[in-house]
Amino acid sequence: MSQRQVLLVNYVEDLWDTDVVPLMSYQRKDNDMATKEDVLAAFAASDVPLKAGQVAESLGVEKKLVDKAIKELKAEGKIISPKNCFYQAA
């Protein structure tokens, strides 16, 4: 191994020895909740039904996070789907 590879391996091992990984997972959950609220706000602010990709692009987040938020919001009855793949606030 080169010296650079050894330094990288040591760095990764140090990260696993600390509580960085659980902290990153915790922050992701908070980020998902913020995304859910942001997605609902985006639908509420729009007069026309939107696709998940449009919302993801406007919020600057991954589409899969928006899809997850849409699924939860739809189950809660906060958004509806007037036509296939388009959503709006209920």
Number of C-alpha atoms within 10 A of each C-alpha: 6 7 8 9 10 10 12 12 12 11 12 10 11 12 12 11 10 10 10 12 11 11 10 10 11 11 10 12 11 11 12 15 13 12 20 21 12 17 25 20 12 18 22 16 11 11 9 11 17 17 16 23 17 14 20 20 12 11 15 9 13 14 16 12 18 25 18 15 22 22 14 14 19 17 11 10 11 15 20 18 16 10 9 7 11 15 19 23 22 13
